[in-house]
Each structure stands twice: as structure tokens, then as C-alpha cells.
Amino acid sequence: MVAHAERFEPELLLVHGLPDVNVLPAATLRFSDRLTRAGKHHDLVLLPDQGHQLMGAPGEFALSAAARFFVRHLRDRRVAE
């Protein structure tokens, strides 16, 4: 994915728990950096106290961030038939 960051359309939401041992935060940060260098707008939510699974208040925050992202970017899009 990182190598193809410039191909992603439309905007992306990246959510990552910093203590995640399944997918290291460095991978998400590299991807975010590549998106930025390619001029691709994206949202990045980093959760200091979450691992690979989103739970509790931080998980609810991540879901809220996703809902806001969807409303902001997908509300007026039409689904192709």
C-alpha cells in the first residue's frame, strides 16, 4: 500500500492504536507520510492506549471520527448502479 499511496482516491481515514503489535505504528506513519508527499488529503487518528482492537472510550472516539469522516466525505456521493 505504501508504494502506491499516490493512486488512492478519494480521501482516506487512517486509525491506528500506537501499542499495536500486529501492525506497527511506523507502517501507518510511513503511509501517511507518502500520502502527504503525494498531495493526498487524509485524516490520521492515533490512539495512544489502544492495540489492534478498538475498545472502550478510545474505540468510541475512533468510531465517532469515522462517522464524521463519512459524513464529511461521502454524504453527497452517488452509488454507481
C-alpha positions, -999 to +999 in steps of 0.1 A: +000+000+000+027+025+009+043+022-025+010+031-042-001+060-020-003+084-049-030+062-065-055+064-037-088+083-043-108+097-026-096+108+008-087+082+034-092+079+071-063+061+089-069+049+125-041+033+145-035+022+180+000+031+190+008+000+211-005-023+182+019-052+178+001-067+148+006-037+126+033-014+138+025+023+140+056+030+118+038+014+089+008+037+092+031+067+097+051+058+066+018+055+046+006+089+060+039+105+050+036+091+015+001+103+011+012+138+023+041+138-001+017+128-029-006+157-020-034+133-009-056+146+018-063+122+046-072+121+083-050+103+108-063+093+142-037+079+166-049+062+198-022+060+225-039+034+247-053+010+220-038-020+205-051-038+174-087-038+187-106-007+194-124-008+228-139+015+254-138+053+252-109+053+226-128+029+205-159+050+207-138+081+197-124+062+167-160+053+156-171+089+161-141+100+139-151+075+113-187+087+113-176+124+110-153+114+081-181+095+063-205+124+066-179+149+055-166+130+025-193+105+014-227+122+022-232+136-012-217+107-033-239+087-055-236+049-056-229+035-091-256+012-103 
